[in-house]
Amino acid sequence: MKCCSSYLPFVAIVAIGTVGCHADRSYSAGPGAMIVDANHDNGNVFFVWLPPLLGQQAPAGQVFSRQLGPMVTITNLCTGAIIRTLAGLDVQVESSDYQTNWHTADDNLDASCTYRITAMAGSRQLGVADVDVVDSGSELKNVNTGEFIPLLVDRTLPIKFFIGVGSQCQRVDSDCGEGTVQPGQSTTIVTTHGQAGVFVPAGAVDQPVTLIIESADDRPCIPGLPEPVFPGDIGAVGNSCYDFHTEPPLALVNTSGKFNTNVTVGICPVIGTLDHATSDLLQIFQLHVGADPAIRALNNVPAPFLHCDPGYATLGSRGSSPRRSLLGALAVRLRSLVTPRPLFASTRVAIDLGAGGSTDMFSRFSWALPSQLDLNFDQTPELGSILPGATVNSVYSRLGITFSRTNPLGLCPGTAVYANNYGVLGFNSGQNNISVCPLGLASDFNELSFGKIKATFVVPAVQACITATPTGFHTIFPLSGGVAFIEALDANGNVLGRTESTTDGVPQQLCVSGAGIAAVQFAGKGSAYAIFDNLRWTRVLPPSP
């Protein structure tokens, strides 16, 4: 039974393994009293209870993790029941800590019980502090004020704590980023060293979820990804291999098990002395075990939240007005036109086309030069549609390939190379072919009257293939027969190899192989006509099984 009501109960924090002298009062605190944080009981090194709970400060050198949505629970250890949950707007983020207030008068505290304050973020328990109730002001004389904090029960107990970036990551020595994503808000999270980050648009998740980014030291970063790969250095600095995941997993957050809309994953590549032209061909690759395919290249997109992205700093500073942010963005863009682009730590460069990739799921990500690329002339590199009749000379330049013609004075004169849907099935076939002739004319051509189409590679290939369909000889009386060909050229224009089709008027894949293929050219042989589609080239052949 409680003592006389004329005495106001008090609350005090119990130090680890230490209970002050409480005269003749018997305590029934359930489990042994405990405090858990970075400085007590081998707790999370990125979590610290702050005054008035404990007289200690935040760790020096850690970055405050202000994007989490922590939750505080109060549990009666006598019953095991949670009597109070403080979350959402109840927990305020300050400049360097989180704070919430426990109004003890609202919970009818039992002086014979111990109460446990637990701080959580995501699915992780970060800290524990046990609270003991002193129901008599006369007992304060027995309280060691160096270990206990007395508080009138009808007052408020401020609960303050520090969470450092890294609290959600597996390793304390990794480059870590963490935050809580809300369904109705767009969220950007960047790691401590600024080497990786993510932008999650509003509506991408159906419920709040904790998002975690962590550098990975496994090498190879993505097993089975062909060279050349650019995983960077092992450790927290200069790493280009990262794991991205959510807690709980997306399968428990969204019905589809994926993001509702694509998110942008960004990583600063560490590429050493790689030349500028080749560096712009790199793509972020994703390993997702269970997906088909398990390894896939992501479409390059801007990641202006990273310092290595050409759009960095155009977002405006936090708290700035939209007008000021817009003017700042314009100033940065104008300045970028007349000033050299900075190098970061001599090995990290800004990628002209963006340091990000677009994806609908999380897993492991790293940079590599795509070893095999496929073009069907129906889609742009960004997966947009190519309209019939469009010129494609430089449409695929960001993939490291351009198209030209060897005879601009032949039939269908000019320098343009077209996507033409007048193919085997006739006009408006629904499938673009590559041709020297514009829309409205048949897409087949030959080397004698029209010249050849030449595809030039920024990075030399070791193999190139194209689908060719011989269409015979277009004479007054059309004749079947004739073949199509593809030939490989070195950097000096010398022919490295040549492959010809059969005379069968069906689609055939023609391939040429060799070291250092700088370009390929193709046409119907002599005066024989052929249609061409689906170009594929390989920069590095995969190892033999």
C-alpha positions as CSV (number, residue, x, y, z in Angstrom):
1,M,0.0,0.0,0.0
2,K,1.2,3.5,-0.8
3,C,2.3,5.8,2.1
4,C,0.2,8.7,3.3
5,S,-1.1,10.9,0.5
6,S,0.5,13.9,2.2
7,Y,3.8,12.7,0.8
8,L,4.4,13.3,-2.9
9,P,6.0,10.4,-4.7
10,F,9.4,10.9,-6.4
11,V,11.1,9.3,-9.4
12,A,14.8,8.4,-9.5
13,I,17.2,6.7,-12.0
14,V,18.8,3.6,-10.7
15,A,22.5,3.2,-11.5
16,I,23.8,-0.1,-12.8
17,G,24.0,-2.7,-10.1
18,T,23.7,0.0,-7.5
19,V,20.8,0.8,-5.3
20,G,21.1,3.5,-2.6
21,C,20.2,2.9,1.0
22,H,16.4,3.0,1.2
23,A,16.1,2.6,5.0
24,D,13.5,-0.1,5.9
25,R,11.7,0.0,2.6
26,S,11.7,-3.2,0.5
27,Y,12.0,-2.9,-3.3
28,S,10.4,-5.3,-5.7
29,A,11.8,-4.2,-9.0
30,G,11.4,-7.4,-11.0
31,P,14.5,-8.0,-13.1
32,G,17.8,-6.5,-12.1
33,A,17.9,-2.7,-12.7
34,M,20.0,-1.7,-15.7
35,I,21.2,1.2,-17.8
36,V,22.3,0.5,-21.4
37,D,23.9,2.9,-23.8
38,A,27.3,3.6,-25.3
39,N,28.9,4.0,-21.9
40,H,27.0,1.3,-20.0
41,D,26.6,-2.5,-20.4
42,N,28.1,-2.7,-23.9
43,G,25.3,-0.8,-25.4
44,N,25.0,0.7,-28.9
45,V,28.1,2.9,-29.4
46,F,25.9,5.4,-31.2
47,F,23.4,5.9,-28.4
48,V,23.8,8.0,-25.2
49,W,21.4,9.0,-22.5
50,L,21.8,12.7,-21.8
51,P,21.0,14.9,-18.7
52,P,18.9,15.0,-16.7
53,L,18.7,11.2,-17.0
54,L,22.5,10.7,-16.9
55,G,25.3,13.2,-16.4
56,Q,27.1,12.5,-19.7
57,Q,27.6,14.2,-23.0
58,A,27.2,13.0,-26.6
59,P,30.3,11.3,-28.0
60,A,32.8,13.6,-29.7
61,G,33.3,13.0,-33.4
62,Q,29.9,11.4,-34.1
63,V,27.3,12.9,-36.4
64,F,23.8,13.4,-35.0
65,S,21.3,11.1,-36.7
66,R,18.5,13.6,-37.1
67,Q,16.4,11.7,-39.7
68,L,15.3,8.8,-37.6
69,G,11.9,8.5,-36.0
70,P,12.7,7.1,-32.5
71,M,10.2,5.7,-30.1
72,V,10.3,5.6,-26.3
73,T,8.3,3.2,-24.3
74,I,7.8,3.0,-20.5
75,T,7.3,-0.5,-19.2
76,N,6.2,-1.6,-15.7
77,L,8.6,-4.4,-14.9
78,C,6.3,-5.8,-12.2
79,T,3.6,-6.6,-14.8
80,G,5.6,-6.4,-18.0
81,A,3.0,-4.0,-19.4
82,I,3.9,-1.0,-21.5
83,I,2.2,1.9,-19.8
84,R,3.3,4.7,-22.1
85,T,4.5,5.0,-25.7
86,L,6.1,8.2,-26.9
87,A,6.6,8.5,-30.7
88,G,6.0,10.7,-33.7
89,L,5.3,14.3,-32.7
90,D,5.8,13.3,-29.0
91,V,9.6,13.0,-29.7
92,Q,11.1,16.2,-30.8
93,V,14.3,16.5,-32.8
94,E,16.5,19.3,-31.5
95,S,19.8,20.6,-32.9
96,S,21.9,17.8,-31.4
97,D,19.5,15.4,-29.6
98,Y,16.1,14.0,-29.3
99,Q,13.8,14.9,-26.4
100,T,10.4,13.7,-25.1
101,N,8.6,14.3,-21.9
102,W,7.1,11.7,-19.6
103,H,4.2,13.2,-17.6
104,T,4.5,10.8,-14.7
105,A,1.3,11.9,-13.1
106,D,-0.7,10.5,-16.0
107,D,0.4,6.9,-15.3
108,N,-0.5,6.2,-11.6
109,L,3.0,4.9,-10.8
110,D,3.4,2.1,-8.3
111,A,6.1,2.8,-5.7
112,S,6.8,-0.9,-5.3
113,C,7.7,-1.3,-9.0
114,T,10.6,-0.4,-11.3
115,Y,9.9,1.2,-14.6
116,R,12.0,0.7,-17.7
117,I,12.5,3.5,-20.3
118,T,13.4,2.0,-23.7
119,A,14.5,3.9,-26.7
120,M,14.1,2.3,-30.2
121,A,14.6,3.3,-33.8
122,G,13.5,1.1,-36.6
123,S,13.6,-2.5,-35.3
124,R,16.6,-1.9,-33.0
125,Q,16.6,-1.3,-29.3
126,L,19.1,1.4,-28.7
127,G,19.0,2.2,-25.0
128,V,17.5,1.2,-21.7
129,A,17.2,3.1,-18.4
130,D,15.4,1.7,-15.3
131,V,13.5,4.2,-13.1
132,D,12.6,3.6,-9.4
133,V,9.8,5.3,-7.6
134,V,10.4,7.0,-4.3
135,D,7.0,7.6,-2.6
136,S,8.1,9.7,0.2
137,G,9.9,13.0,0.3
138,S,11.6,11.8,3.5
139,E,13.3,9.1,1.5
140,L,15.2,11.7,-0.5
141,K,17.8,11.9,2.2
142,N,18.7,8.3,1.3
143,V,19.0,9.0,-2.4
144,N,22.5,9.3,-3.7
145,T,22.0,12.3,-6.0
146,G,25.1,11.3,-8.0
147,E,23.2,8.2,-9.1
148,F,19.5,9.2,-8.8
149,I,17.4,12.1,-10.2
150,P,14.4,12.9,-7.9
151,L,11.3,14.3,-9.6
152,L,7.9,15.2,-8.2
153,V,5.4,12.8,-9.7
154,D,3.2,15.6,-10.9
155,R,6.1,17.1,-12.7
156,T,7.5,16.1,-16.1
157,L,10.6,14.0,-16.6
158,P,12.5,15.2,-19.6
159,I,14.0,12.3,-21.5
160,K,16.9,13.3,-23.7
161,F,19.2,11.2,-25.7
162,F,21.7,11.3,-28.6
163,I,21.7,9.0,-31.6
164,G,24.7,9.0,-33.9
165,V,24.7,8.1,-37.5
166,G,25.6,4.4,-37.4
167,S,23.1,3.2,-34.9
168,Q,21.3,1.2,-37.5
169,C,24.3,-0.2,-39.3
170,Q,25.9,-3.6,-38.7
171,R,29.5,-2.4,-38.4
172,V,30.7,0.6,-36.4
173,D,33.5,1.3,-38.9
174,S,31.4,1.6,-42.0
175,D,30.2,4.6,-43.9
176,C,26.6,4.7,-42.8
177,G,23.4,6.6,-43.6
178,E,20.0,6.1,-41.9
179,G,16.6,7.7,-41.6
180,T,12.9,7.1,-41.4
181,V,10.9,7.4,-44.6
182,Q,7.2,8.5,-44.2
183,P,4.6,7.6,-46.9
184,G,3.6,11.2,-47.6
185,Q,7.0,12.8,-47.7
186,S,10.0,12.8,-50.0
187,T,13.1,11.9,-48.2
188,T,16.8,12.2,-48.9
189,I,19.4,10.3,-46.9
190,V,23.2,10.6,-47.3
191,T,25.9,8.7,-45.6
192,T,28.3,10.3,-43.0
193,H,31.1,10.6,-45.6
194,G,28.8,11.8,-48.3
195,Q,29.7,8.9,-50.6
196,A,26.3,7.3,-51.0
197,G,22.7,8.3,-50.6
198,V,19.1,7.8,-51.7
199,F,16.1,9.9,-52.7
200,V,12.7,8.4,-51.9
201,P,9.8,10.3,-53.5
202,A,6.5,10.7,-51.6
203,G,4.3,7.7,-52.0
204,A,7.0,5.2,-52.5
205,V,6.1,3.4,-49.3
206,D,2.8,2.6,-47.7
207,Q,3.9,2.9,-44.1
208,P,6.9,4.4,-42.2
209,V,10.1,2.4,-42.7
210,T,13.7,2.8,-41.6
211,L,16.1,3.1,-44.5
212,I,19.7,2.1,-44.0
213,I,22.8,2.6,-46.2
214,E,26.1,0.9,-45.3
215,S,29.4,0.5,-47.1
216,A,30.4,-3.1,-47.8
217,D,34.0,-4.5,-47.7
218,D,33.3,-7.7,-49.5
219,R,35.4,-8.2,-52.6
220,P,34.3,-8.9,-55.2
221,C,31.5,-6.5,-54.4
222,I,29.1,-8.2,-56.8
223,P,30.2,-11.8,-57.6
224,G,29.8,-12.6,-61.2
225,L,29.8,-9.0,-62.4
226,P,32.3,-8.8,-65.4
227,E,35.3,-6.5,-65.3
228,P,36.0,-3.7,-65.3
229,V,34.4,-3.0,-62.0
230,F,34.9,-0.1,-59.6
231,P,34.1,-1.0,-56.0
232,G,36.5,1.4,-54.6
233,D,38.6,0.9,-51.4
234,I,37.8,-1.3,-48.4
235,G,36.7,0.8,-45.4
236,A,34.5,3.8,-44.7
237,V,36.4,6.2,-47.0
238,G,36.7,5.8,-50.7
239,N,34.3,2.8,-50.9
240,S,31.9,2.4,-53.9
241,C,30.2,-0.8,-52.8
242,Y,27.1,-0.2,-50.7
243,D,24.2,-2.2,-49.2
244,F,20.8,-0.4,-49.1
245,H,17.9,-2.0,-47.2
246,T,14.8,-1.2,-45.1
247,E,13.6,-2.3,-41.7
248,P,11.2,-3.9,-41.9
249,P,11.9,-5.4,-45.3
250,L,9.9,-3.9,-48.2
251,A,8.0,-7.2,-48.5
252,L,6.3,-6.3,-45.2
253,V,5.8,-2.7,-46.1
254,N,4.4,-2.7,-49.6
255,T,2.1,-5.3,-51.1
256,S,4.3,-5.6,-54.2
257,G,7.5,-6.1,-52.1
258,K,8.9,-3.2,-54.1
259,F,8.8,0.6,-53.9
260,N,5.6,2.0,-55.4
261,T,7.6,4.4,-57.5
262,N,11.3,4.2,-58.4
263,V,13.9,5.7,-56.0
264,T,17.3,7.1,-56.8
265,V,20.3,5.4,-55.4
266,G,23.5,7.4,-55.6
267,I,27.1,6.4,-55.1
268,C,30.3,8.3,-55.8
269,P,32.5,6.1,-58.0
270,V,36.2,5.6,-57.3
271,I,37.7,5.2,-60.7
272,G,41.3,6.2,-60.4
273,T,42.8,7.5,-63.7
274,L,40.0,6.3,-65.9
275,D,39.6,8.7,-68.8
276,H,36.6,11.0,-68.9
277,A,34.9,9.5,-71.9
278,T,34.9,6.0,-70.4
279,S,33.9,7.2,-66.9
280,D,30.7,8.6,-68.5
281,L,29.8,5.2,-69.7
282,L,29.8,3.6,-66.2
283,Q,26.6,2.5,-64.7
284,I,25.5,1.4,-61.2
285,F,24.8,-2.3,-61.1
286,Q,22.5,-3.9,-58.6
287,L,22.7,-7.4,-57.1
288,H,19.4,-8.7,-55.9
289,V,19.3,-12.4,-55.2
290,G,16.0,-13.9,-56.3
291,A,15.4,-11.3,-58.9
292,D,15.5,-12.2,-62.6
293,P,18.1,-11.3,-63.7
294,A,20.0,-11.2,-60.3
295,I,22.5,-8.6,-61.6
296,R,21.2,-5.6,-63.6
297,A,22.4,-2.2,-64.7
298,L,20.4,0.8,-63.6
299,N,19.5,3.7,-65.8
300,N,21.8,6.7,-65.0
301,V,19.9,9.5,-63.3
302,P,21.0,12.6,-61.5
303,A,21.9,12.3,-57.8
304,P,22.3,16.0,-56.8
305,F,22.5,15.1,-53.1
306,L,26.0,13.8,-53.7
307,H,29.1,16.0,-54.1
308,C,30.3,14.0,-57.1
309,D,27.1,14.7,-59.1
310,P,27.2,17.6,-61.5
311,G,23.9,18.9,-60.0
312,Y,25.4,19.0,-56.5
313,A,24.6,22.2,-54.5
314,T,21.7,23.2,-56.8
315,L,19.2,22.0,-54.2
316,G,19.7,25.1,-52.0
317,S,20.5,25.1,-48.3
318,R,18.1,24.0,-45.7
319,G,15.8,26.7,-44.6
320,S,16.4,28.8,-47.7
321,S,13.5,30.3,-49.6
322,P,12.4,28.8,-52.9
323,R,13.4,32.0,-54.7
324,R,16.9,31.9,-53.1
325,S,17.3,28.2,-53.9
326,L,16.3,28.8,-57.5
327,L,18.7,31.7,-57.9
328,G,21.4,29.7,-56.2
329,A,20.8,26.8,-58.6
330,L,21.0,29.0,-61.6
331,A,24.2,30.5,-60.3
332,V,25.8,27.1,-59.8
333,R,24.7,26.0,-63.3
334,L,26.2,29.2,-64.9
335,R,29.4,28.8,-62.9
336,S,29.7,25.2,-64.0
337,L,29.8,26.4,-67.6
338,V,32.9,28.5,-67.1
339,T,34.8,26.8,-64.3
340,P,36.6,23.4,-64.2
341,R,34.7,20.6,-62.6
342,P,36.3,19.6,-59.3
343,L,37.9,16.3,-58.5
344,F,37.2,14.7,-55.2
345,A,40.2,13.1,-53.4
346,S,41.8,12.7,-56.8
347,T,39.9,9.5,-57.5
348,R,36.3,10.6,-57.3
349,V,34.9,12.4,-60.2
350,A,31.6,13.9,-61.1
351,I,29.8,11.9,-63.7
352,D,28.3,14.1,-66.4
353,L,25.1,12.1,-66.6
354,G,24.5,11.8,-62.9
355,A,25.9,9.7,-60.1
356,G,22.7,7.9,-59.5
357,G,20.6,4.9,-60.7
358,S,16.9,4.4,-60.7
359,T,15.5,1.2,-59.0
360,D,12.3,-0.1,-57.4
361,M,14.0,-2.3,-54.9
362,F,17.1,-2.4,-52.5
363,S,20.1,-4.7,-52.2
364,R,23.8,-4.2,-53.1
365,F,25.0,-1.6,-55.5
366,S,28.3,-0.7,-57.2
367,W,29.8,0.8,-60.3
368,A,31.0,-1.0,-63.4
369,L,31.4,-0.6,-67.1
370,P,28.6,-2.5,-68.8
371,S,30.2,-5.4,-70.6
372,Q,27.3,-6.1,-73.0
373,L,24.8,-3.6,-74.4
374,D,21.7,-4.2,-76.6
375,L,19.9,-1.7,-78.9
376,N,16.6,-2.4,-80.5
377,F,16.0,1.1,-82.0
378,D,12.6,1.2,-80.4
379,Q,13.7,2.7,-77.0
380,T,16.1,5.4,-75.8
381,P,18.7,4.6,-73.2
382,E,16.2,6.0,-70.7
383,L,13.6,3.5,-71.9
384,G,11.6,6.2,-73.7
385,S,10.0,5.5,-77.1
386,I,11.8,6.3,-80.3
387,L,9.3,7.4,-82.9
388,P,9.5,6.0,-86.4
389,G,11.5,8.4,-88.6
390,A,13.6,9.8,-85.7
391,T,17.3,10.2,-86.3
392,V,19.5,8.0,-84.1
393,N,23.0,9.2,-84.9
394,S,23.7,10.3,-81.4
395,V,20.7,9.0,-79.5
396,Y,22.8,6.3,-77.8
397,S,25.9,8.3,-77.3
398,R,25.7,8.1,-73.5
399,L,26.0,4.3,-74.0
400,G,29.2,4.8,-75.9
401,I,28.1,4.4,-79.5
402,T,27.2,6.7,-82.4
403,F,26.1,6.1,-86.0
404,S,27.1,7.5,-89.3
405,R,27.0,6.8,-93.0
406,T,29.8,5.9,-95.4
407,N,28.1,7.4,-98.5
408,P,26.1,10.6,-97.9
409,L,25.7,11.1,-101.6
410,G,24.0,7.8,-102.4
411,L,20.3,7.0,-102.6
412,C,18.5,8.5,-99.6
413,P,21.2,11.1,-99.5
414,G,22.4,12.9,-96.3
415,T,24.2,12.1,-93.1
416,A,21.2,11.0,-91.0
417,V,20.7,7.5,-89.8
418,Y,17.1,6.7,-89.0
419,A,14.8,4.5,-87.0
420,N,12.5,3.2,-89.7
421,N,9.5,0.9,-89.2
422,Y,9.0,0.0,-92.8
423,G,10.3,-3.5,-92.5
424,V,9.5,-7.1,-93.5
425,L,5.9,-6.7,-92.4
426,G,5.5,-3.5,-94.4
427,F,4.9,0.1,-93.4
428,N,3.9,0.7,-89.7
429,S,5.1,-2.7,-88.8
430,G,5.4,-1.6,-85.1
431,Q,9.1,-2.4,-85.0
432,N,11.9,0.1,-85.8
433,N,14.9,-1.0,-87.9
434,I,18.0,1.1,-88.4
435,S,18.2,2.5,-91.9
436,V,19.8,5.2,-94.2
437,C,16.3,6.0,-95.5
438,P,13.7,8.2,-93.7
439,L,10.2,7.3,-92.8
440,G,8.0,6.5,-95.8
441,L,10.6,4.6,-97.6
442,A,11.6,1.0,-97.2
443,S,14.2,0.4,-94.5
444,D,16.3,-2.1,-96.4
445,F,19.5,-0.8,-98.2
446,N,22.7,-2.0,-99.9
447,E,26.3,-0.9,-99.9
448,L,26.4,-0.2,-103.7
449,S,23.6,2.3,-104.0
450,F,23.3,3.6,-100.4
451,G,26.5,3.0,-98.6
452,K,27.0,1.3,-95.3
453,I,26.0,2.3,-91.7
454,K,28.9,2.7,-89.4
455,A,28.6,2.2,-85.6
456,T,31.6,3.7,-83.7
457,F,32.4,2.7,-80.1
458,V,33.8,5.0,-77.5
459,V,35.3,1.9,-75.7
460,P,36.6,-0.8,-78.0
461,A,34.5,-4.0,-78.2
462,V,35.6,-7.6,-78.5
463,Q,32.4,-8.7,-80.2
464,A,29.5,-7.1,-82.1
465,C,26.3,-8.7,-83.4
466,I,23.4,-7.5,-85.5
467,T,20.2,-9.1,-86.8
468,A,20.1,-9.0,-90.6
469,T,17.3,-10.1,-92.9
470,P,18.2,-10.4,-96.6
471,T,15.5,-9.1,-98.9
472,G,17.0,-10.0,-102.3
473,F,17.6,-7.8,-105.3
474,H,15.1,-5.0,-106.1
475,T,15.0,-5.1,-109.9
476,I,12.2,-4.8,-112.4
477,F,11.6,-8.4,-111.6
478,P,12.6,-8.8,-107.9
479,L,15.0,-11.7,-107.3
480,S,15.7,-13.5,-104.1
481,G,19.2,-14.2,-103.0
482,G,22.0,-11.9,-102.0
483,V,23.5,-11.6,-98.5
484,A,24.0,-9.1,-95.7
485,F,27.3,-8.5,-93.9
486,I,28.9,-7.0,-90.9
487,E,32.6,-6.2,-90.6
488,A,34.7,-5.1,-87.7
489,L,37.2,-2.2,-88.0
490,D,40.2,-1.3,-85.8
491,A,41.0,2.3,-84.7
492,N,42.8,2.9,-88.1
493,G,39.8,1.7,-90.1
494,N,41.4,-1.7,-91.0
495,V,39.0,-4.6,-91.3
496,L,39.5,-7.0,-88.4
497,G,36.9,-9.5,-89.5
498,R,33.7,-10.0,-91.6
499,T,30.6,-12.2,-91.4
500,E,28.0,-12.7,-94.1
501,S,24.5,-14.1,-93.9
502,T,23.0,-16.9,-95.9
503,T,20.6,-16.0,-98.8
504,D,17.6,-17.1,-96.8
505,G,15.2,-14.2,-96.3
506,V,14.8,-14.7,-92.6
507,P,16.3,-12.8,-89.6
508,Q,19.8,-14.0,-88.9
509,Q,22.3,-12.9,-86.2
510,L,25.6,-11.9,-87.7
511,C,28.6,-11.5,-85.3
512,V,32.2,-10.4,-85.6
513,S,34.9,-10.8,-82.9
514,G,38.3,-9.5,-82.3
515,A,40.5,-7.5,-80.0
516,G,40.0,-3.7,-80.1
517,I,37.0,-3.4,-82.4
518,A,36.6,0.4,-82.7
519,A,33.6,0.3,-85.1
520,V,31.5,-2.0,-87.2
521,Q,29.8,-1.3,-90.5
522,F,27.0,-3.2,-92.2
523,A,24.8,-3.3,-95.3
524,G,23.4,-5.6,-98.0
525,K,26.3,-6.9,-100.0
526,G,26.8,-5.2,-103.4
527,S,23.4,-4.5,-104.8
528,A,21.6,-7.0,-102.5
529,Y,19.2,-5.4,-100.0
530,A,18.9,-6.2,-96.3
531,I,17.1,-5.0,-93.2
532,F,19.0,-4.5,-89.9
533,D,17.9,-4.4,-86.3
534,N,19.0,-5.3,-82.7
535,L,22.6,-4.4,-82.4
536,R,24.5,-5.9,-79.5
537,W,28.2,-5.4,-78.6
538,T,30.4,-6.8,-75.9
539,R,33.3,-4.9,-74.3
540,V,34.7,-7.7,-72.2
541,L,33.9,-11.3,-72.8
542,P,32.7,-13.2,-69.7
543,P,34.9,-16.0,-68.4
544,S,34.2,-19.5,-69.7
545,P,32.1,-21.6,-67.4
